[in-house]
Structure formats: structure tokens, C-alpha cells
Amino acid sequence: MAKDNNNRKMTVEEAGRKGGEFYEEIGRKGGEATSRNHDREFYEEIGRKGGEARARQNDSDDNDGKMSKEEAGRKGGEARARQRKND
């Protein structure tokens, strides 16, 4: 069984909660580092690439409610610009 910082045994629920907090923290830190190192064009580009990949997967399907690659790139760039304004 896992132990906490006080060398006390944790329940499965406590261990799971701590694990989730750990991944949340490393994800947040990684996202912050990425946003410091990249600009709006980077986010637009990855949005465009993701949209193109999605379009290739669904060439035979209709749109099935998904946004276009242009819209995804635009929204990603706008969200990043808003985030930078608030920082």
C-alpha cells in the first residue's frame, strides 16, 4: 500500500487523488512552459495540422458535428491571445 509524507498508509482513494493532483500539476507546468516558448502562430499551426489529420480520417464521412481545421486554428489562436492579454 502507498504511504503519504508522514509515512502513514493511504487508502486507495487517497492515493488516486494524489496521483491525479500530480498529473494535473505536471500538465499545468508543461502547458505553461509551452505557452512561454510559443506564439499564436504555433497554436494556429498545430490546430491546422490537427484539422487536416482529422479531415483525412473522415474523407468519406460527412462533417458529423466537428469544427473545420480553419475554425480550430482560429479558435486556438484567439484563446492563446486572450490568455496572453490576461497574463
C-alpha positions as CSV (number, residue, x, y, z in Angstrom):
1,M,0.0,0.0,0.0
2,A,1.2,3.6,-0.7
3,K,2.4,5.8,2.1
4,D,1.9,9.5,2.5
5,N,4.6,12.1,3.6
6,N,4.0,11.2,7.3
7,N,4.8,7.5,6.5
8,R,1.1,6.6,7.1
9,K,-0.7,4.2,4.8
10,M,-3.1,5.8,2.4
11,T,-6.4,4.4,1.2
12,V,-6.7,3.6,-2.5
13,E,-8.9,6.7,-2.8
14,E,-6.3,9.0,-1.2
15,A,-3.5,7.5,-3.5
16,G,-5.7,8.0,-6.5
17,R,-6.4,11.6,-5.6
18,K,-2.7,12.4,-5.1
19,G,-1.9,10.7,-8.4
20,G,-4.5,12.9,-10.2
21,E,-3.1,16.0,-8.5
22,F,0.4,15.0,-9.6
23,Y,-0.6,14.6,-13.3
24,E,-2.6,17.8,-13.1
25,E,0.4,19.7,-11.8
26,I,2.8,18.4,-14.4
27,G,0.3,19.0,-17.2
28,R,-0.2,22.6,-16.0
29,K,3.6,23.2,-15.8
30,G,4.1,21.7,-19.2
31,G,1.4,23.9,-20.7
32,E,2.8,27.0,-19.1
33,A,6.3,26.3,-20.4
34,T,4.9,25.6,-23.9
35,S,2.9,28.9,-23.8
36,R,6.0,30.8,-22.8
37,N,8.0,29.4,-25.6
38,H,5.5,29.6,-28.5
39,D,3.4,32.3,-30.1
40,R,-0.1,32.5,-31.6
41,E,1.2,31.2,-35.0
42,F,2.4,28.0,-33.3
43,Y,-1.1,27.3,-31.9
44,E,-2.7,28.1,-35.2
45,E,-0.3,25.7,-37.0
46,I,-1.0,22.8,-34.6
47,G,-4.7,23.5,-34.9
48,R,-4.4,23.4,-38.7
49,K,-2.4,20.2,-38.7
50,G,-4.9,18.5,-36.4
51,G,-7.7,19.6,-38.6
52,E,-6.0,18.3,-41.7
53,A,-5.4,15.0,-40.0
54,R,-9.0,14.8,-38.9
55,A,-10.2,15.6,-42.4
56,R,-8.1,12.8,-43.9
57,Q,-9.6,10.4,-41.4
58,N,-13.1,11.4,-42.4
59,D,-12.8,12.0,-46.1
60,S,-15.6,9.6,-46.8
61,D,-17.8,10.7,-43.8
62,D,-19.7,13.9,-43.6
63,N,-18.8,16.6,-41.0
64,D,-20.5,14.8,-38.1
65,G,-20.5,18.0,-36.0
66,K,-16.8,18.6,-35.9
67,M,-15.3,22.0,-36.5
68,S,-13.2,22.7,-39.6
69,K,-9.5,23.0,-39.4
70,E,-9.7,26.7,-40.1
71,E,-12.1,27.2,-37.2
72,A,-9.9,25.1,-34.9
73,G,-6.8,27.1,-35.7
74,R,-8.6,30.4,-35.4
75,K,-10.1,29.5,-32.0
76,G,-6.8,28.2,-30.7
77,G,-5.1,31.4,-31.8
78,E,-7.8,33.6,-30.3
79,A,-7.8,31.7,-27.0
80,R,-4.0,32.0,-26.7
81,A,-4.2,35.7,-27.5
82,R,-6.7,36.2,-24.7
83,Q,-4.6,34.2,-22.3
84,R,-1.5,36.3,-23.1
85,K,-3.6,39.5,-22.5
86,N,-4.6,38.3,-19.1
87,D,-1.1,37.3,-18.1
